[in-house]
Amino acid sequence: MQADQLFVGLDVGGTKTAALIVDPNDVVLGQVTVPTRTANPDELLTTITRAIQAALAKANATSQQIQSIGLGVPGQVNPATGIVKLAVNLNLQTFPLGPAISARFKAPTFLENDVRTAAIGAFDYLRQMEPVQSIAYVSIGTGIAAGVVLNGRLHRGQNGMAGEIGHMTVEPNGHLCNCGLHGCLETIVAGPAIIHQMKAIDPKNNTQSAGDVYEAATQGNPAAQTVVQRVSQHLCRAIQWLIMTYDVEKIVLGGGVTHSGDAFLAPILGELARLRQQSTLAAELLRDEKLHLIPPDYNPGVWGAVHLANQMSTETITYISANDGSRSSLKT
Ligand SMILES: [Zn+2]
């Protein structure tokens, strides 16, 4: 026998979609991860529908028990209308994803950008251990971006894109980025960029992933060590920007590249120590304990989506339901 108030969270990625179902006490009842199909919007809707149905089956529950649904989606998201724009990885230009899901499951559906959603999940994770109020969550995977929570509130910015540090120019004459600019941070520190740099130094290297590069570096491979040092210096700079800009209590690091654990973190801490030696300001602001690594078995994206669904956070905005145009409040 399950509660009638179930909350569904989804982390919709370009390759995988994770779904989580919890009861009002955040007890996990069902979770699945399925491949994302993105050929057209209908396929994406089918992916999301099947992920929810599969998670419901694991929870031994029915869709009538769903209280609300939250989704973290890569792209520009308008939480008030549920419309997603410029979701390149999902093959969506402009699409009313929230209303479509809401209509299928007859439940209020709340959307937010995926990294902003993961920032909510990272904030909740950290709050279980200490009473933090302000964090920046940095996701480092196929891209890099941050989500910022200030005084317990998700900081969205004018276009919901606050924290898109991946497209800050760090090398004006650097490589062309997917966004059209040259030398974005993303062209250096994201997973594909790490592999690319390794192959540029050592073309015969059989590196398949950023994890391979980090492992090779710990085993003493000079090319890998060069790449890791460069990546760590730029990540350290990004951490410095976020701390100087937002004066947050914690910088939380997550995403696939961070799953190398100590091999990932140690060179960043080394770079921070180097800056602290040079500057009393850095010594005050860039302390090791400001950094926190999300463990690989905690998915902040899907937990953030659950908390979008159950309206755990603090800033109230209005969401227009697809079915009847009625309004319900969403706190993000
Ligand atoms: Zn860019």
Residues whose N, C-alpha, C, O or C-beta is under 5 A from the ligand:
A	BS01	ZN	G166 H167 C177 N178 C179 L181 C184
